[in-house]
Amino acid sequence: MREILTAIKPLAAEYYRLTGKPLGVTSEVAETIAVDVLGLELAPPRTAAYDAIRRTLDGSEKRIQIKGRAFGADANPGQRLGRIKQAAACYTVLLVLLDNAALDLREMWTPRMPPSRSDLQNRDLKSVSVPEFKRLAVKIWATG
């Protein structure tokens, strides 16, 4: 699977460069990168409300929604996240920002508190922009 995503990244970046539109694989690339970098476990396909699992030392599971966005010099800074699902099955949300020139990892952000207790709960979760999310979150990973 990782070999396929590795092959898709340059094609998706070239498609974006030529058309100004994403190819539609950003979420899958973001999920795979987050799982690899943070040592998470990918949730089974079509799992409602979360995309990955973090296993804790006490054996419990923390379920994580992953939102991926590609950014670059020509990207719209007001990009919106996909719907954040407010389900009890999800512990937190992880925003994975990729460079739209190559779909390489730039940053990862997570809310200061799980979404059920954060400011995100009081917002229209269909319209949270990347800058709004970052204002309510902490950066947990960055390149360079």
C-alpha positions, -999 to 999 in steps of 0.1 A, spaced: 0 0 0 28 24 9 44 18 -25 12 28 -42 9 60 -22 46 68 -29 39 64 -66 7 85 -64 23 115 -46 42 129 -76 13 123 -99 -11 141 -75 14 170 -72 17 173 -110 -20 171 -114 -24 200 -89 3 220 -106 -14 216 -140 -50 221 -130 -50 239 -97 -72 212 -83 -64 183 -59 -65 148 -73 -84 135 -43 -58 114 -26 -47 140 0 -66 123 29 -51 89 21 -16 102 19 -21 122 51 -34 92 70 -5 70 58 21 96 67 6 102 102 4 65 109 41 61 99 55 91 116 35 88 149 35 50 151 -3 48 149 -24 19 136 -46 26 106 -83 19 113 -101 -6 91 -116 9 59 -149 28 62 -146 30 100 -170 57 112 -157 87 132 -119 78 132 -90 69 110 -63 57 133 -57 42 167 -30 50 192 -24 21 217 -14 33 252 9 15 276 -21 5 297 -36 -13 267 -63 12 260 -70 27 225 -72 64 216 -91 68 183 -80 96 161 -97 114 132 -71 125 106 -77 156 84 -53 162 56 -48 194 36 -22 203 10 -7 238 12 18 258 -7 25 293 -20 -5 292 -43 -29 275 -19 -60 292 -5 -50 301 31 -87 298 42 -91 262 33 -117 244 53 -114 210 70 -138 182 62 -165 176 87 -152 168 121 -174 139 133 -185 145 169 -188 108 179 -180 94 212 -158 68 195 -132 95 186 -106 108 211 -90 136 191 -85 151 157 -51 153 139 -45 179 112 -18 169 88 -6 196 65 12 185 33 33 206 9 12 207 -23 43 206 -45 51 170 -35 26 160 -9 54 158 17 47 163 54 50 199 66 32 200 100 8 181 123 -16 198 147 -39 185 174 -64 204 196 -52 214 231 -80 192 244 -100 164 228 -127 179 205 -155 169 228 -141 194 254 -125 220 232 -136 251 215 -142 231 184 -173 217 200 -190 251 200 -184 258 163 -201 247 131 -179 218 125 -185 218 88 -168 252 85 -136 252 106 -108 267 85 -72 255 88 -62 288 105 -91 285 130 -81 249 138 -44 259 143 -55 287 167 -71 261 189 -44 235 186 -8 227 193 18 218 167 31 183 174 54 179 144 71 201 118 97 198 91 131 214 97 
